[in-house]
Amino acid sequence: MAGGAGHIYDMISRMRNNNNLLNKSGYFKMKEAYRKISKKENLVYRKASTKELLKIRGKVIEQRRNDTIKMILVACISVIVSAALLSLAAHGIMRYFM
């Protein structure tokens, strides 16, 4: 009877909210003002020395190594937990049929 009523209500409320945004002229004025300001700004980037680049490279390599170790640990733990759950399930099924 009421299948999908929640989805329909959600769709109606989203359309209403989008229309409310369109009716607010300040929203678009704010976006245009941001665009004008961002075009005027000339960002100056300083060059990094080779010493700084090597330091950054070392940090990135160390972080990648730590992330790899964490991923391997998570994979090992998930394999162990999965094996334990499967063995418990198999043991329970065997007890049920005996």
C-alpha positions in Angstrom: 0.0 0.0 0.0 2.5 2.6 1.1 5.5 1.1 -0.6 8.0 3.8 -1.5 6.2 6.6 0.3 9.3 7.6 2.2 11.3 7.8 -1.0 8.7 9.9 -2.7 8.6 12.3 0.3 12.4 12.5 0.3 12.3 13.3 -3.5 9.7 16.0 -2.9 11.6 17.6 -0.1 14.9 17.6 -2.1 13.1 19.3 -5.0 11.6 21.9 -2.7 15.0 22.6 -1.1 16.6 22.9 -4.5 13.9 25.3 -5.6 14.5 27.3 -2.5 18.2 27.6 -3.3 17.3 28.8 -6.8 15.1 31.5 -5.4 17.8 32.9 -3.2 19.6 35.4 -5.4 22.3 35.9 -2.7 23.5 32.4 -3.2 24.5 33.1 -6.8 25.9 36.5 -5.9 28.1 34.9 -3.4 29.4 32.4 -5.9 30.1 35.2 -8.4 31.9 37.3 -5.8 34.1 34.3 -4.9 35.0 33.7 -8.6 36.0 37.3 -9.1 38.2 37.3 -6.0 39.8 34.0 -6.8 40.7 35.2 -10.3 42.4 38.3 -8.9 44.6 36.5 -6.5 48.0 35.6 -7.8 49.5 33.0 -5.6 53.2 32.9 -5.4 54.7 29.5 -4.7 58.2 29.4 -3.4 60.7 26.8 -4.7 61.7 24.0 -2.3 65.4 23.3 -1.9 66.8 19.8 -2.6 67.3 19.3 1.1 63.6 20.1 1.8 62.5 17.8 -1.1 64.6 14.9 0.3 63.0 15.5 3.7 59.5 15.4 2.3 60.3 12.4 0.2 61.6 10.5 3.3 58.3 11.4 5.2 56.2 10.2 2.3 58.2 6.9 2.0 57.9 6.4 5.8 54.1 7.1 5.7 53.6 4.7 2.8 55.6 2.0 4.7 53.4 2.5 7.8 50.2 2.3 5.7 51.4 -0.9 4.1 52.2 -2.5 7.4 48.8 -1.5 8.8 47.0 -3.0 5.7 48.9 -6.3 6.1 48.0 -6.5 9.8 44.4 -5.8 9.1 44.4 -8.5 6.3 46.0 -11.0 8.7 43.6 -10.3 11.5 40.6 -10.6 9.2 41.9 -13.9 7.8 42.3 -15.3 11.3 38.9 -14.1 12.5 37.3 -15.5 9.3 39.0 -18.9 9.8 37.9 -19.0 13.4 34.3 -18.2 12.5 34.2 -20.8 9.7 35.6 -23.5 12.0 33.0 -22.6 14.7 30.3 -22.8 12.1 31.5 -26.1 10.7 31.7 -27.5 14.2 28.2 -26.4 14.9 26.9 -27.9 11.7 28.7 -31.2 12.4 27.2 -31.3 15.9 23.7 -30.7 14.5 23.8 -33.6 12.1 25.3 -36.1 14.6 
